[in-house]
Every structure is written in C-alpha cells, then in structure tokens.
Amino acid sequence: MTDLALTYGATDVEITHRETVFKGYFRMDALTLRHRQFDGAWTDSIRRELFERGDAVAVLPWDIESDSVILIEQFRPGAIRHNDSPWMLEAVAGVVETGETDDVVAHREAFEEAGCVMDALLPIVSYYPSPGACSEQIRLFIGRVVSAAVGEVKGVATEHEDILVHSVPRTEAIALLDAGKINNGLTIIALHWLARHGDRLRSDWLAW
C-alpha cells in the first residue's frame, strides 16, 4: 500500500485573529491567517469566513438478519432548489455535544430518529464534508440493528424533527445509490462502503 505523506501539518498555519461575525442557529467566524506555501514561503495575511457547526456522528443501521438498512426520510432546507425535492433519504446523524463520546451520540440519535436499538458499532471513516468553508468533521459508523421503528414517524418535537423510518434491502439501497437517488454525502459514503465490505462484515457479525 502506498503511504503518501502530506507535505505540511498543523504547525504550518498561523491564525492571528478570530472573531464571531454571526451567531444564530449556527455560527460563522472570520479567521485571519497565513499558511506555508509549497515553495516554503508564507502567504500574506488571508481572511476566511468559516461555518462553525460542531462535529457530527452518523450511523447507518443495518439489520443483518433481513440484510436491510434503516434509512430515514426528512426535510432539509439546504436542498430547496428549483423543482428538486428537499426531502432526503439519509443515514442517522447528530451533533456531538460537549463531553459526549461518539458511541453515545450514535446510539442516542439512532433511537431518537429511527426508534433504533443497536448492539454493535463499527467505525468506517472520519471526514470533512466541506473543508473549504466549514469546520465540521463527520465520524461515520455502521451499526448492527436489534430493532427499529420501521414505518413510524420519529424525531424530537422540540427540534422540529419529522422523520419517517424506512427499511430498505441492502441490494435495493445500493441500486438507489447507483441510480443517483441518494444525494447526501454521508449516506453515499456509507452505502459505498457497505457495497464493498458488506458481505465480509455480515459474515463476521452473523458468526458472533
């Protein structure tokens, strides 16, 4: 396996000023910074606005007995665009609060959003969905389902969540992915991972 090392690291950027320019449901900070260039020199001072929304944990719940994944359907204001539907099929996800572990968030959000109980979690990947503009890191898991509220509407009313719970056979979920019907990053990544590694993982989990 090729190990391609990055040229620079955390010590090769300097933040000289940070201010919060907006704070509502989300927060926007303005950073003044400079960073090392590939010729070894430093850039001039640069100002960048950064969307600060905290980190998130996402989990794709998977019922290995029926070989079906739990996908939730909910409204997303960022997807209001022309004639596109702003409702999406997604994996479960939630923001990590101060002091919480990723496991706690995964189990809490799976239960709140899908009435889902899981007895195993496997980390897939940690990634930045839009690092040019947003500081959020998403840590993505596959979860082994014990039970789920399939066909029910779930979510936390005080957070204005209105979430419909679906159970989709793995082959159909991957077909939706291939047909371009899954249009949000974390679910695309989770289903691609499952398409590559699902048979091996299902065999391992069935052997427990």
Protein Blocks (a to p, Z undefined) as FASTA:
>chain_A
ZZdddfbdfklcccfbdcdfbdcfbccdddddddddfkopacdddddddddebjaddddd
ddfklopacddddddfklgghjbcfbdcddddddddehiafklmmmmmmmmmnopacfbd
cdfbdcdfblmlpcbdcdddddddfbdcehiacdjfklopacddddddfklmmmmmmnop
accfklmmmmmmmmmmmmmmmmmmmmZZ
